Amino acid sequence: MMITPQELLRLLRPVLRWWWLIPIAVLLSGSVAFLVSRTETRYYVARSTLMIGNTLESQRPDPIQLQLGSSLGRFYGELAKRERILQPVQEKLNLPFSWNVIATYMLRTAVVPNANLLEIYITDSNPVRAAAIAMRLPIS
């Protein structure tokens, strides 16, 4: 069963009649997406890395030391979110928000397995402030 040219023309007629709607829809949706992206707040991430122990310097790293370093990394990551660590940072940088805002919304830590590294990420709308906070943490 084949479609005849008359049937094809009958099917394409509504598309040909309303062809101008396609460029208008593309232009409208592209404009809205551009405007929304221009008004969104941009966020920046500053990263600081802390080496735990010296197992990376040895020729043959001890697996027990790697496990211990990974456990210490998780401990330091949790410690970084405490008031005792973040309050002095907030005061020294004279930040307009409390240490709890840093701990809850801005700070993220991750332990790199088998490398004894703790990565500290600070997310902020101000890149200079994000870098300052990441570098002022006493554990980094």
N, C-alpha and C positions, 0 to 999 in steps of 0.2 A: 504494500500500500504506500503510494507516494503522494506527497503534497503537490498539488498543482500550483502553477504561478498565480492563478486567481485566488486560491485559498490562502497562499502566502501573503498576497497583497491585502486581503481582507484581515488577516491577523496583524499585519504591520501598520495598517492605517491608523489605529489609535496612537501607536507609538510615534508615528510621523506627525500626527496632529499636535501632540503634546511634547515634542522634542525640547522645546525651550524651558520646560520645567527642570530638566536634568541639570543644565549649567547653573540655573538659579539655585537649586538645592545644594549643589556643590559649593557655590560661592557663599551662600548663607551659612552652611555648616562650617566651612573653613574659617569664615570671619568670626563666628561665635567661638570656635576653638582657639583662635588666635587671641581674642580679647580675654577669654578666661585664663589662658596661660600667662598673659601679661600681668594680670591682677593677682595671681597666686603668689604666696610667699615662697621665696626660694630658701632652701635649707642647705647648709654646708656641714660637712663632717670633718673633724680634726681627729687624727689618730696618733696615739702614743703607744710604743711597744716596750715592754719590760721583760728583760731576760731573767729567768729565775735559775739560780745556780750557775754552774760552769760546765754542764755536761756537753754543750755544743763544742767546747774547745778540746775535748778529749778525743783521741783516735777511735776508741771503742767505748761509746757511751754505755753505762750500766743501766739495764732496764729498770732496776729498782729505783735508781736515782731519777730516771725519767718519770716513773709513776709518782714519786715523791714530789717532783717539780710540778707535775700536773695538778696534784692535790693542793700544793701551795698556791698555784695559780688561781684555782677556784676560790681558795680562801682569800687571797689578795683582791680578787674581783669583787667578792662580797664586802670586804673591808672598805673598798673604795666608795661604796654607796652609803657609808655611815656618816653621821653628823660630825664625829671627831675628825674626820678627814676633810669633809666638804665645807664645814663652817669656816675654817681659816681661809680657804680658797675664796669663798664668797666675800669675806671681810677684806682680804688683801686686794681683791680686784674691784671692791666696792660695787658689787652687782646689785641691780634693782630688784632682785628676787631672792628668795631664801635658798638655803642649801638643799632643802627638800625638793625644790623644782629641778635642780640639777640631778639629784638622785632618781627622781621619778620619771622625768621626761627627756632629759638630755644625755644621761650617762648609760653606756652599754659596754659590757666587758665580754671578752671571749678568750678562752684558753686555746692555744694552738697545740693540738695533741702531738706527742712525740717530738716536740721541739722545745718544751719548757719556756714558752713565750706567753705573756699575757698582753692582749691588745685592748686598749682603752679607747673607746669612741665617744666623742662629744658632738652632738648634733645641735646646731643653733642657726638662727636666721642671720647672725652676724659672724662672718668667717674669722675676723680678728679675735672676737670674744671667744669663739669656739677653740681656737688655737691657744689662747691664753689660759683657758680653763684646763685644757688637756696638759699643758706644760707645767702648770702650777700644782697639779696633784702630787702630794708628797711621795706617793708610792711609785711614780713614774720616773 
